[in-house]
């Protein structure tokens, strides 16, 4: 059963689309509904009122967007993820440099042993 709630989509103060069912204050997910109402429609075939969703805000200072993952809004989560990826890349680069240094040290030790034997 396809239900089109596009004409009733509301937006919060951050421009995020909200569920189109009644007074639901959850974020829009699919077909104009939040994920809870979308699942309810697919499983039961009809929609009912759900308890109001309690949203907490992003834990980043001075950000009042709703949190999406790990206590952060989508913007700050993506920023943290990019920083984490950059740090992991730096660590991988340092590990490669350490391997190269170890190889040079072992080659130098082998050369010193050859010189001592002669």
C-alpha distances in whole Angstrom, upper triangle without the diagonal:
4,6,10,13,15,17,18,19,22,25,27,31,31,28,25,22,21,17,16,15,18,22,20,23,21,21,18,17,14,11,14,13,16,16,16,13,11,12,12,8,8,11,11,7,9,12,15,18,20,24,25,25,29,29,33,34,35,39,40,43,42,39,36,33,30,31,29,31,34,35,35,32,31,34,37,35,35,39,40,38,40,43,43,42,45,47,46,47,51,51,51,53,56,55,56,59,60,60,62,65,65,65,68,70,70,71,74,75,75,77,80,80,81,84,85,86,88
4,7,10,12,14,15,16,19,22,25,28,28,25,23,19,18,15,14,14,17,20,19,21,20,19,16,15,11,8,11,11,15,15,16,13,10,13,13,9,9,13,13,10,11,12,16,19,20,23,24,24,28,28,31,32,34,37,38,41,40,36,34,31,28,29,27,29,33,33,33,30,29,31,34,33,33,36,38,36,38,41,41,40,43,46,45,46,49,50,49,51,54,54,54,57,59,59,60,63,64,64,67,68,69,70,73,74,74,76,78,79,80,83,84,85,87
4,6,9,11,12,13,16,19,22,26,26,23,20,17,16,13,10,10,14,17,16,18,17,17,14,14,11,7,8,9,13,14,15,11,10,13,12,9,11,14,13,10,10,10,14,16,18,21,21,22,25,26,29,30,32,35,37,39,38,34,32,28,26,28,26,28,32,32,31,29,28,30,33,32,32,36,37,36,38,41,41,40,43,45,45,46,49,50,50,52,54,54,55,58,59,59,61,64,64,65,68,69,70,71,73,75,75,77,79,80,81,84,85,86,88
4,6,8,9,10,14,17,20,23,23,20,18,14,14,12,9,10,13,16,16,18,17,16,13,13,10,7,7,9,13,15,16,13,11,15,15,12,14,17,17,14,13,13,16,17,19,22,22,22,25,25,28,29,31,34,35,38,36,32,30,27,25,27,25,28,32,32,31,28,26,29,32,31,31,34,36,35,36,39,40,39,42,44,44,45,48,49,49,51,54,54,55,57,59,59,61,63,64,65,67,69,69,71,73,74,75,77,79,80,81,83,85,86,87
4,5,5,7,10,13,16,20,20,17,15,12,11,9,6,7,10,13,13,14,14,14,11,12,10,7,5,7,11,14,15,12,11,15,15,13,15,18,18,15,13,12,15,15,17,20,19,19,22,22,26,26,28,32,33,35,33,30,27,24,22,24,23,26,30,29,28,25,24,27,30,29,29,32,34,34,35,38,39,39,41,43,43,44,47,48,48,50,53,53,54,57,58,59,60,63,64,64,67,68,69,70,73,74,75,77,79,80,81,83,84,85,87
4,5,6,9,12,15,18,19,15,14,10,11,10,7,10,13,15,14,15,15,14,11,12,11,8,6,9,12,15,17,14,14,18,18,16,18,21,21,19,17,16,18,19,20,22,21,21,24,23,26,26,27,31,32,34,32,28,26,23,22,24,23,26,30,29,28,24,23,25,28,28,28,31,33,32,34,37,37,37,40,42,42,43,46,47,47,49,51,52,53,55,57,58,59,61,62,63,65,67,68,69,71,73,74,75,77,79,80,82,83,84,86
4,6,9,12,16,18,19,16,15,12,12,11,8,11,12,15,15,16,17,16,13,15,14,11,9,12,15,18,19,17,16,20,20,18,20,23,23,20,18,17,19,19,21,23,22,22,25,24,27,27,29,33,33,35,33,30,27,24,24,26,25,29,32,31,30,26,26,27,30,31,31,33,35,35,36,39,40,40,42,45,45,46,49,50,50,52,54,55,56,58,60,61,62,64,66,66,68,70,71,72,74,76,77,79,80,82,83,85,86,88,89
4,6,10,13,16,17,15,14,10,9,9,5,8,9,11,11,13,14,13,11,14,14,11,8,10,13,16,17,14,15,19,18,17,20,22,22,19,17,15,16,16,18,20,18,19,21,21,24,25,27,30,31,33,31,27,25,22,21,24,23,27,30,29,28,25,24,26,29,29,30,32,34,34,36,38,39,40,42,44,44,45,48,49,50,51,54,55,56,58,59,60,62,64,65,66,68,70,71,72,74,75,77,78,80,81,83,84,86,87,89
4,7,10,13,14,11,10,6,6,7,5,8,10,11,11,11,11,10,8,11,12,10,7,9,11,14,16,14,14,18,18,17,19,22,22,20,18,16,17,16,17,19,17,17,19,19,21,22,23,27,28,29,27,24,21,19,18,20,20,23,27,26,24,21,20,22,25,25,26,28,30,30,32,34,35,36,38,40,41,42,44,45,46,48,50,51,52,54,56,57,58,60,61,62,64,66,67,68,70,72,73,75,76,78,79,81,82,84,85
4,7,10,11,9,8,6,5,7,7,10,10,10,10,9,10,10,9,13,14,13,10,11,12,15,17,15,16,20,20,19,22,24,24,23,21,18,18,17,17,18,16,15,17,16,19,19,21,25,25,27,24,21,18,16,16,19,19,22,26,24,23,19,19,21,24,24,25,27,29,30,31,33,34,35,37,39,40,41,43,45,46,47,49,50,52,54,55,56,58,60,61,62,64,65,67,68,70,71,73,74,76,77,79,80,82,83,85
4,7,8,5,5,4,5,9,10,13,13,12,12,9,10,9,9,13,15,15,11,12,13,16,18,17,18,21,22,22,24,26,27,26,23,20,21,19,19,19,16,15,17,15,17,16,18,22,22,23,21,18,15,13,13,16,16,20,23,21,20,16,16,18,20,21,22,24,26,27,28,30,32,32,34,36,37,38,40,42,43,44,46,48,49,51,52,54,55,57,58,60,61,63,64,66,67,68,70,72,73,75,76,77,79,81,82
4,5,5,6,7,7,10,12,15,15,13,12,9,10,9,11,14,17,18,14,14,14,17,18,18,19,22,23,23,26,28,28,27,25,22,22,19,19,18,15,14,14,12,14,13,15,19,19,20,18,15,12,10,10,14,15,18,21,19,17,14,15,16,18,20,21,22,24,25,27,29,30,31,33,35,36,37,39,40,42,43,45,46,48,49,51,52,54,55,57,58,60,61,63,64,66,67,69,70,72,73,75,76,78,79,81
4,6,7,10,11,14,16,18,18,16,15,12,13,12,14,17,20,21,18,18,17,20,22,22,23,26,27,27,29,31,32,31,29,26,25,23,22,21,18,16,16,14,15,13,14,18,18,18,15,13,10,9,11,14,16,20,22,19,17,14,15,16,18,20,21,22,24,25,26,28,30,31,32,34,36,37,38,40,42,43,44,46,48,49,50,52,54,55,56,58,59,61,63,64,65,67,69,70,71,73,75,76,77,79,81
4,6,9,11,15,17,19,20,18,17,13,13,11,13,16,19,20,17,18,17,19,21,22,23,25,26,27,29,31,32,31,29,26,26,24,23,23,19,17,17,14,14,12,13,16,16,16,14,11,9,7,9,12,14,17,19,17,15,11,12,12,14,16,17,18,20,22,23,24,26,28,29,31,32,33,35,37,38,39,41,43,44,45,47,49,50,51,53,55,56,57,59,60,62,63,65,66,68,69,71,72,74,75,77
4,6,9,13,14,18,19,17,16,13,13,11,11,14,16,17,15,16,15,18,20,20,21,24,25,25,27,29,30,29,28,25,25,23,23,23,20,18,18,16,17,15,16,19,19,20,17,14,13,10,11,14,15,18,21,20,17,13,13,13,16,18,18,20,22,23,24,26,28,29,30,32,33,34,36,38,39,40,42,44,45,47,48,50,51,53,54,56,57,59,60,62,63,65,66,67,69,71,72,73,75,77,78
4,6,10,12,15,17,15,14,11,10,7,8,10,13,15,12,13,12,14,17,17,17,20,22,22,24,26,27,26,25,22,23,21,20,20,17,15,16,13,15,14,14,18,18,20,18,15,13,9,10,12,12,16,19,17,15,12,11,13,15,16,17,19,21,21,23,25,26,27,29,31,32,33,35,37,38,39,41,42,44,45,47,48,50,51,53,54,56,57,59,60,62,63,65,66,68,69,71,72,74,75,77
4,7,9,12,14,13,11,10,9,6,5,9,11,11,8,9,9,13,15,14,15,18,19,19,21,23,24,23,21,19,20,18,18,19,16,15,16,14,17,16,17,21,22,23,22,18,16,13,12,15,14,18,21,20,18,15,14,16,19,19,20,22,24,24,25,28,29,30,32,34,34,36,38,39,40,42,44,45,46,48,50,51,52,54,55,57,58,60,61,63,64,66,67,69,70,72,73,75,76,78,79
4,6,9,11,10,8,6,6,4,5,8,11,11,8,8,7,11,12,12,13,16,16,17,19,21,21,21,19,16,16,15,14,15,12,11,14,12,15,16,17,21,22,24,23,19,16,13,12,14,14,18,21,20,19,15,16,18,20,20,21,24,25,26,28,30,31,31,34,35,36,37,40,41,42,44,46,46,48,50,51,52,54,56,57,58,60,62,63,64,66,67,69,70,72,73,75,76,78,79,81
4,6,8,8,6,6,6,6,5,8,9,9,6,4,5,9,9,8,9,13,13,13,15,18,18,17,15,12,13,12,12,13,12,11,14,14,17,18,20,24,25,27,26,22,19,17,14,17,16,19,22,21,21,18,18,21,23,23,24,27,28,28,30,32,33,33,36,38,38,39,42,43,43,45,47,48,49,52,53,54,56,57,58,60,62,63,64,66,68,69,70,72,73,75,76,78,79,81,83
4,6,8,7,9,9,9,8,10,10,9,5,5,8,11,12,9,11,14,14,13,16,18,18,16,14,11,12,12,13,15,14,14,17,17,21,22,24,27,29,30,29,25,22,20,18,20,19,23,26,25,24,22,21,24,26,26,27,30,31,31,33,35,36,37,39,41,41,42,45,46,47,49,51,51,53,55,56,57,59,61,62,63,65,66,67,69,71,72,73,75,77,78,80,81,83,84,86
4,6,6,9,10,11,10,12,12,11,8,7,8,11,11,8,10,13,12,11,14,16,15,14,11,8,9,8,10,13,12,13,17,17,21,23,25,28,30,32,31,27,24,22,19,21,21,24,27,26,26,23,24,26,29,28,29,32,33,33,35,38,38,39,41,43,43,45,47,48,48,51,53,53,55,57,58,59,61,63,64,65,67,68,69,71,73,74,75,77,79,80,81,83,84,86,88
4,6,9,11,13,13,15,16,15,12,10,11,15,13,11,13,16,14,14,18,19,17,16,13,10,9,8,10,12,11,13,16,18,21,23,26,29,31,32,31,28,24,22,20,23,23,26,29,27,27,25,25,28,30,30,31,34,35,35,37,40,40,41,44,45,45,47,49,50,51,53,55,56,57,59,60,61,63,65,66,67,70,71,72,74,75,76,78,80,81,82,84,86,87,88,90
4,6,9,12,13,16,17,17,13,12,12,15,13,12,15,17,16,16,20,21,20,19,16,12,11,8,9,10,8,11,13,15,18,20,23,26,28,29,28,25,21,20,18,20,21,24,27,25,25,23,24,26,28,28,30,32,33,34,36,38,38,40,42,43,44,46,48,49,50,52,54,54,56,58,59,60,62,64,65,66,68,69,70,72,74,75,76,78,80,81,83,84,85,87,89
4,6,9,10,12,14,14,11,9,8,11,10,9,12,14,13,14,17,18,18,18,15,11,10,8,7,8,7,8,11,12,16,18,20,24,26,27,26,23,20,17,15,17,17,21,23,22,22,20,21,24,25,25,27,29,30,30,33,35,35,36,39,40,40,42,45,45,46,49,50,51,52,55,56,57,59,60,61,63,65,66,67,69,70,71,73,75,76,77,79,81,82,83,86
4,7,9,12,14,15,12,10,9,12,11,11,14,16,16,17,20,21,21,21,18,15,14,11,10,10,7,6,9,9,13,14,17,20,22,24,22,19,16,14,11,14,15,18,20,19,19,17,18,20,22,22,24,26,27,28,30,32,32,34,36,37,38,40,42,43,44,46,47,48,50,52,53,54,56,58,59,60,62,63,64,66,68,69,70,72,74,75,77,78,79,81,83
4,7,9,12,14,11,9,6,8,8,9,11,13,14,15,17,19,19,20,18,14,14,12,10,10,8,6,9,8,12,13,16,19,21,23,22,19,16,13,10,12,12,15,18,17,17,14,15,18,20,19,21,24,24,25,27,29,29,31,33,34,35,37,39,40,40,43,44,45,47,49,50,51,53,55,55,57,59,60,61,63,65,66,67,69,71,72,73,75,76,78,80
4,6,10,12,10,8,6,8,10,11,12,14,15,16,18,20,21,21,19,16,17,15,13,14,12,9,11,10,13,13,15,18,20,22,21,17,15,12,9,11,10,14,17,16,15,12,13,15,18,17,18,21,22,22,24,27,27,28,31,32,32,34,36,37,38,40,42,43,44,46,48,49,51,52,53,55,57,58,59,61,62,64,65,67,68,70,71,73,74,76,78
4,6,8,6,5,4,7,10,10,10,13,14,14,16,18,19,19,17,15,16,15,14,16,14,12,15,13,16,17,18,22,23,25,24,20,18,15,13,14,13,16,19,19,18,15,14,17,20,19,20,23,24,24,26,28,29,29,32,33,34,35,38,39,39,41,43,44,45,47,49,49,51,53,54,55,57,59,60,61,63,65,66,68,69,70,72,74,75,76,78
4,7,7,6,5,5,9,9,8,11,13,13,14,16,18,18,17,15,17,17,16,17,16,14,16,15,18,18,19,22,24,26,26,22,20,17,14,15,12,15,19,19,18,15,14,17,20,18,19,22,23,22,24,27,27,27,30,32,32,33,36,37,37,39,42,42,43,45,47,47,49,51,52,53,55,57,58,59,61,62,64,65,67,68,70,72,73,74,76
4,5,5,7,7,10,9,7,10,12,11,12,15,16,15,15,14,17,17,17,19,18,17,20,19,21,22,23,26,27,30,29,26,24,20,18,19,16,18,22,23,22,19,17,20,23,22,22,25,26,25,27,30,30,30,33,35,34,35,38,39,39,41,44,44,45,47,49,49,51,53,54,55,57,59,59,61,63,64,65,67,69,70,71,73,75,76,78
4,6,8,10,12,10,8,11,13,11,12,15,16,14,14,13,16,17,18,20,20,19,22,21,24,25,26,29,30,33,32,28,26,23,21,22,19,22,26,26,25,22,21,23,26,25,25,28,30,29,30,33,33,33,36,38,38,39,42,43,42,45,47,47,48,51,52,53,54,57,57,58,60,62,63,64,66,68,69,70,72,73,75,77,78,79,81
4,7,10,12,10,9,12,13,12,14,17,17,16,15,13,15,15,16,18,17,17,20,19,22,23,24,28,29,31,30,26,24,20,19,20,18,21,25,25,24,21,20,22,25,24,25,28,29,29,30,33,34,34,36,38,38,39,42,43,43,45,48,48,49,52,53,54,55,58,59,59,62,63,64,65,68,69,70,72,73,75,76,78,79,80,82
4,6,8,6,6,9,10,9,11,14,15,14,12,10,12,12,12,15,14,14,17,17,20,21,23,26,28,30,29,25,23,20,17,19,17,20,23,23,22,20,19,22,25,24,24,28,29,28,30,33,33,33,36,38,38,39,42,43,43,45,47,48,49,51,53,53,55,57,58,59,61,63,63,65,67,68,69,71,73,74,75,77,79,80,82
4,5,5,6,9,10,11,12,14,15,15,14,11,13,12,11,13,12,10,14,13,17,18,20,23,25,27,26,23,20,17,14,15,14,16,20,20,19,17,17,20,22,21,22,25,26,25,28,30,30,31,34,35,35,37,39,40,40,43,45,45,46,49,50,51,53,55,55,56,59,60,61,63,65,66,67,69,70,71,73,75,76,77,79
4,6,5,6,8,10,10,12,14,14,14,12,13,13,12,14,13,12,15,14,17,19,20,23,25,28,28,24,22,19,16,16,13,15,19,19,19,17,17,20,22,20,22,25,25,24,27,30,29,29,33,34,33,35,38,38,39,41,43,43,44,47,48,48,51,53,53,54,57,58,59,61,63,64,65,67,68,69,71,73,74,75,77
4,5,5,6,9,10,11,12,13,12,10,10,10,8,10,11,10,13,14,17,20,21,24,27,29,29,26,23,20,17,17,15,17,20,20,21,20,19,23,25,23,24,28,28,27,30,32,31,32,35,36,36,38,41,41,41,44,46,45,47,50,50,51,53,55,56,57,59,60,61,63,65,66,67,69,71,71,73,75,76,77,80
4,5,5,6,9,10,10,10,9,7,8,9,8,11,12,12,15,16,20,22,24,27,29,32,31,28,25,22,19,20,18,20,23,23,24,22,22,25,27,25,27,30,30,30,32,35,34,35,38,39,39,41,44,44,44,47,49,49,50,53,54,54,56,58,59,60,62,64,64,66,68,69,70,72,74,75,76,78,79,80,83
4,5,5,6,9,10,10,10,9,11,12,12,15,15,15,18,19,22,24,25,28,30,33,32,29,26,23,20,21,18,20,24,24,24,22,21,25,27,25,26,29,30,29,31,34,33,34,37,38,38,39,42,43,43,45,47,47,48,51,52,52,55,57,57,58,61,62,63,64,66,67,68,70,72,73,74,77,78,79,81
4,5,5,6,8,9,10,10,11,13,12,15,16,15,18,19,22,25,26,29,31,34,34,30,28,25,21,21,19,20,23,24,25,23,23,26,28,26,27,30,30,29,32,34,33,34,37,38,37,39,42,42,42,45,47,47,48,51,52,52,54,56,56,57,60,61,62,63,66,66,67,70,71,72,73,76,77,78,80
4,5,5,6,7,7,6,8,10,10,13,15,15,19,20,23,26,28,30,33,36,35,32,29,26,23,23,21,23,26,26,27,26,25,29,30,29,30,33,33,32,35,38,37,37,41,42,41,43,46,46,46,49,50,50,51,54,55,55,58,60,60,61,64,65,65,67,69,70,71,73,75,75,77,79,80,81,83
4,6,5,5,5,6,9,12,12,16,17,18,21,22,26,28,30,33,35,37,37,33,31,28,25,25,23,25,28,29,29,27,26,30,32,30,31,35,35,34,36,39,38,39,42,43,42,44,47,47,47,50,52,52,53,56,57,57,59,61,62,62,65,66,67,68,71,72,72,75,76,77,79,81,82,83,85
4,6,6,8,9,12,15,15,19,20,20,23,24,27,29,31,34,36,39,38,35,32,29,26,26,24,25,28,29,29,28,27,30,32,30,31,34,35,33,36,39,38,37,41,42,41,43,46,46,46,48,51,50,51,54,55,55,57,60,60,60,63,65,65,66,69,70,70,73,74,75,76,79,80,81,83
4,6,8,10,12,15,15,18,20,20,23,25,28,30,32,34,37,40,40,36,34,31,27,27,25,26,29,30,30,29,29,32,34,32,33,36,36,35,37,40,39,39,42,44,42,44,47,47,47,50,52,51,52,55,56,56,58,60,60,61,64,65,65,67,70,70,71,73,75,75,77,79,80,81,83
4,6,8,10,13,14,17,20,20,24,26,29,31,33,36,38,41,41,37,35,32,29,29,27,28,31,32,33,31,31,34,36,34,35,39,39,37,40,43,42,42,45,47,45,47,50,50,50,53,55,54,56,59,59,59,62,64,64,65,68,69,69,71,73,74,74,77,79,79,81,83,84,85,87
4,7,10,14,15,19,21,21,25,27,30,32,34,37,39,42,41,38,35,32,29,30,28,29,32,33,33,32,31,34,36,35,36,39,39,38,41,43,43,43,46,48,46,48,51,51,51,54,56,55,57,60,60,60,63,65,65,66,69,70,70,72,74,75,76,78,80,80,82,84,85,86,88
4,7,10,12,16,18,19,23,25,28,31,33,36,38,41,40,36,33,31,28,29,27,29,32,32,33,31,30,34,36,34,35,39,39,38,41,44,43,43,46,48,47,49,52,52,52,55,57,56,58,61,61,62,64,66,66,67,70,71,72,73,76,76,77,80,81,82,83,86,87,88,90
4,7,9,13,14,16,20,21,25,27,30,33,35,37,36,33,30,27,25,26,24,27,30,29,30,28,28,31,33,32,33,36,37,36,39,41,41,41,45,46,45,47,50,50,51,53,55,55,56,59,60,60,63,65,65,66,69,70,71,72,75,75,76,79,80,81,82,85,86,87,89
4,6,10,12,14,18,20,24,26,29,32,34,37,36,32,29,27,24,25,24,27,29,29,30,28,29,32,33,32,34,37,37,37,40,42,41,42,45,47,46,48,51,51,51,54,56,56,58,60,61,61,64,66,66,67,70,71,71,73,75,76,77,80,81,82,84,86,87,88,90
4,7,9,11,15,17,21,24,26,29,32,34,33,30,26,24,22,23,23,25,28,27,28,26,27,30,31,31,33,35,36,36,38,40,40,41,44,45,45,47,50,50,51,53,55,55,57,59,60,61,63,65,65,67,69,70,71,73,75,75,77,79,80,81,83,85,86,87,89
4,6,8,12,14,18,21,24,26,29,31,30,27,24,22,19,20,20,22,24,23,25,23,25,28,29,28,30,33,33,33,36,38,37,38,41,42,42,44,47,47,48,50,52,52,54,56,57,57,60,62,62,64,66,67,67,70,71,72,73,76,77,78,80,82,82,84,86
4,6,9,12,16,19,22,24,27,29,28,26,22,21,18,19,19,21,23,22,23,22,24,27,28,27,30,32,32,32,35,37,36,38,41,41,41,44,46,46,47,50,51,51,53,56,56,57,59,61,61,63,65,66,67,69,71,71,73,75,76,77,79,81,82,83,85
4,6,9,13,16,19,21,24,26,25,22,19,18,15,16,17,19,21,19,21,20,21,24,25,25,27,29,29,30,33,34,34,36,39,39,40,42,44,44,46,48,49,50,52,54,54,56,58,59,60,62,64,65,66,68,69,70,72,74,75,76,78,80,80,82,84
4,6,10,13,16,18,21,23,22,20,16,15,11,13,13,16,17,16,17,16,18,21,22,21,24,26,26,26,29,31,30,32,35,36,36,38,40,40,42,44,46,46,48,50,51,52,54,56,56,58,60,61,62,64,66,66,68,70,71,72,74,76,77,78,81
4,7,10,13,15,18,20,20,17,14,13,10,11,12,15,16,14,15,15,17,20,20,20,23,25,24,25,28,29,29,31,34,34,35,37,39,39,41,43,44,44,47,49,49,50,53,54,55,57,59,59,60,63,64,65,67,69,70,71,73,74,75,77,79
4,7,10,12,15,17,16,14,11,9,6,7,9,12,13,11,12,11,14,16,16,16,19,21,21,22,25,26,26,28,30,31,32,34,36,36,38,40,41,42,44,46,46,48,50,51,52,54,56,57,58,60,61,62,64,66,67,68,70,72,73,74,77
4,7,9,12,13,14,11,9,8,6,6,9,11,11,8,9,10,13,15,14,15,18,19,19,20,23,24,24,26,28,29,30,32,33,34,36,38,39,40,42,44,44,46,48,49,50,52,54,54,56,58,59,60,62,64,64,66,68,69,70,72,74
4,6,9,10,10,7,5,5,4,5,9,11,11,8,8,8,11,12,12,13,16,16,16,19,21,21,22,25,26,27,28,30,31,32,34,36,37,38,40,42,42,44,46,47,48,50,52,53,54,56,57,58,60,62,63,64,67,68,69,71,73
4,5,8,9,6,6,6,6,5,8,9,9,6,4,5,9,10,8,9,13,13,13,15,17,18,18,21,23,23,24,27,28,29,31,32,33,35,37,38,39,41,43,44,45,47,48,49,51,53,54,55,57,59,59,61,63,64,65,67,69
4,6,9,7,8,9,9,8,11,10,9,6,6,8,12,12,9,10,14,13,12,15,17,17,17,21,22,22,23,26,27,27,29,31,32,33,36,37,37,39,41,42,43,45,47,47,49,51,52,53,55,57,57,59,61,62,63,65,67
4,6,6,8,9,11,10,12,12,11,8,7,8,11,10,7,9,12,11,11,14,16,15,16,19,20,20,22,24,25,26,28,30,30,32,34,35,36,38,40,40,42,44,45,46,48,50,50,52,54,55,56,58,60,61,62,64,66
4,6,9,11,13,12,15,16,15,12,10,11,14,13,10,13,16,14,14,17,18,17,19,22,22,22,25,27,27,28,31,32,32,34,36,37,38,40,42,42,44,46,47,48,50,52,52,53,56,57,58,59,62,62,63,66,68
4,7,9,12,13,16,17,17,14,12,12,15,13,11,15,17,15,16,19,20,20,22,24,25,25,28,29,29,31,33,34,35,37,39,40,41,43,45,45,47,49,50,51,53,55,55,56,59,60,61,63,65,65,66,69,71
4,6,9,10,13,14,14,11,9,8,11,10,9,12,14,13,14,17,19,18,20,23,23,24,26,28,29,30,32,34,35,36,38,39,40,43,44,45,46,49,50,50,53,54,55,56,59,60,61,63,65,65,67,69,71
4,7,9,12,14,15,12,10,9,12,12,11,14,16,16,17,19,21,21,23,25,26,27,29,31,32,33,35,37,38,39,41,42,43,45,47,48,49,52,53,54,56,57,58,59,62,63,64,66,68,69,70,72,74
4,6,9,12,13,11,9,6,9,9,10,12,14,15,16,18,19,20,22,24,25,26,28,30,31,32,34,36,37,38,40,41,43,44,46,47,49,50,52,53,55,56,57,59,61,62,63,65,67,68,69,71,73
4,6,10,11,9,8,6,9,11,11,12,14,16,16,18,20,21,22,24,26,27,28,30,31,32,34,36,37,38,40,42,43,44,46,47,49,51,52,53,55,57,58,59,61,62,63,65,67,68,69,71,73
4,6,8,5,5,4,7,10,9,9,12,14,14,15,18,19,19,21,23,24,25,27,29,29,31,33,34,35,37,39,40,41,43,44,45,47,49,50,51,53,55,56,57,59,60,62,64,65,66,68,70
4,7,7,6,5,6,9,10,8,11,13,13,13,16,18,18,19,22,23,23,25,28,28,29,32,33,34,36,38,38,40,42,43,44,46,48,49,50,52,53,54,56,58,59,60,62,64,65,66,69
4,5,6,7,7,10,10,7,10,12,11,11,15,16,15,17,20,20,20,23,25,25,26,29,30,30,33,35,35,36,39,40,41,43,45,46,47,49,50,51,53,55,56,57,59,61,62,63,65
4,6,8,10,12,10,8,11,13,10,11,15,15,14,16,19,19,19,22,24,23,25,28,28,29,31,33,33,35,37,38,39,41,43,44,45,47,48,49,51,53,54,55,57,59,60,61,63
4,7,10,12,9,8,12,13,11,13,16,16,16,19,21,21,22,24,26,26,28,30,31,31,34,35,36,38,40,41,41,44,46,46,47,50,51,52,54,56,56,58,60,61,62,64,66
4,6,8,6,5,9,10,9,11,14,14,14,17,19,19,20,23,24,25,27,29,30,31,33,34,35,37,39,40,41,43,45,46,47,49,50,51,53,55,56,57,59,61,62,63,66
4,6,6,6,9,10,11,12,14,15,16,18,20,21,22,24,26,27,28,30,32,33,35,36,37,39,41,42,43,45,47,48,49,51,52,53,55,57,58,60,61,63,64,66,68
4,6,5,6,9,10,10,12,14,15,16,18,20,21,22,24,26,27,28,30,31,33,35,36,37,39,41,42,43,45,46,48,49,51,52,54,55,57,58,60,61,63,64,66
4,6,5,6,9,10,11,13,14,16,17,19,20,21,23,25,26,27,29,31,32,33,35,37,38,39,41,43,44,45,47,48,50,51,53,54,56,57,59,60,62,63,65
4,5,5,6,8,10,11,12,14,15,17,18,20,21,23,24,26,27,29,30,32,33,35,36,37,39,41,42,43,45,47,48,49,51,53,54,55,57,58,59,61,63
4,5,5,6,9,10,10,12,14,15,16,18,20,21,22,24,26,27,29,30,31,33,35,36,37,39,41,42,43,45,46,48,49,51,52,54,56,57,58,60,62
4,5,5,6,9,10,10,12,14,15,16,18,20,21,23,24,26,27,29,30,32,33,35,36,38,39,41,42,44,45,46,48,50,51,53,54,55,57,59,60
4,5,5,6,9,10,11,13,14,15,17,19,20,21,23,25,26,27,29,31,32,33,35,37,38,39,41,42,43,45,47,48,49,51,53,54,55,57,59
4,5,5,6,9,10,11,12,14,15,16,18,20,21,23,24,26,27,29,30,31,33,35,36,37,39,41,42,43,45,47,48,49,51,52,53,55,57
4,5,5,6,9,10,10,12,14,15,16,18,20,21,23,24,26,27,29,30,31,33,35,36,37,39,41,42,43,45,46,48,50,51,52,54,56
4,5,5,6,9,10,11,12,14,15,17,18,20,21,23,24,26,27,29,30,32,33,35,36,38,39,41,42,44,45,47,48,50,51,53,54
4,5,5,6,9,10,11,12,14,15,17,18,20,21,23,25,26,27,29,30,32,33,35,36,37,39,41,42,43,45,47,48,49,51,53
4,5,5,6,9,10,11,12,14,15,16,18,20,21,23,25,26,27,29,30,31,33,35,36,37,39,41,42,43,45,46,48,49,51
4,5,5,6,9,10,10,12,14,15,17,18,20,21,23,24,26,27,29,30,32,33,35,36,38,39,41,42,44,45,47,48,50
4,5,5,6,9,10,11,12,14,15,17,18,20,21,23,24,26,27,29,30,32,33,35,36,38,39,41,42,43,45,47,48
4,5,5,6,9,10,11,12,14,15,16,18,20,21,22,24,26,27,29,30,31,33,35,36,37,39,41,42,43,45,47
4,5,5,6,9,10,10,12,14,15,17,19,20,21,23,24,26,27,29,30,31,33,35,36,37,39,41,42,43,45
4,5,5,6,9,10,11,12,14,15,17,18,20,21,23,24,26,27,29,30,32,33,35,36,38,39,41,42,44
4,5,5,6,9,10,11,12,14,15,16,18,20,21,22,24,26,27,28,30,31,33,35,36,37,39,41,42
4,5,5,6,9,10,10,12,14,15,16,18,20,21,22,24,25,27,29,30,31,33,35,36,37,39,41
4,5,5,6,9,10,11,13,14,15,17,19,20,21,23,24,26,27,29,30,32,33,35,36,38,40
4,5,5,6,9,10,11,12,14,15,17,18,20,21,23,24,26,27,29,30,32,33,35,36,38
4,5,5,6,9,10,10,12,14,15,16,18,20,21,22,24,26,27,28,30,31,33,35,36
4,5,5,6,9,10,11,12,14,15,17,18,20,21,23,24,26,27,29,30,31,33,35
4,5,5,6,9,10,11,12,14,15,17,18,20,21,23,24,26,27,29,30,32,34
4,5,5,6,9,10,11,12,14,15,16,18,20,21,22,24,26,27,28,30,32
4,5,5,6,9,10,10,12,14,15,16,18,20,21,22,24,25,27,28,30
4,5,5,6,9,10,11,12,14,15,16,18,20,21,23,24,26,27,29
4,5,5,6,9,10,11,12,14,15,16,18,20,21,23,24,26,27
4,5,5,6,9,10,10,12,14,15,16,18,20,21,22,24,26
4,5,5,6,9,10,10,12,14,15,16,18,20,21,22,25
4,5,5,6,9,10,11,12,14,15,17,18,20,21,23
4,5,5,6,9,10,10,12,14,15,16,18,20,21
4,5,5,6,9,10,10,12,14,15,16,18,20
4,5,5,6,9,10,11,12,14,15,17,19
4,5,5,6,9,10,11,12,14,15,17
4,5,5,6,9,10,11,12,14,16
4,5,5,6,9,10,10,12,14
4,5,5,6,9,10,11,13
4,5,5,6,9,10,11
4,5,5,6,9,10
4,5,5,6,9
4,5,5,6
4,5,5
4,5
4
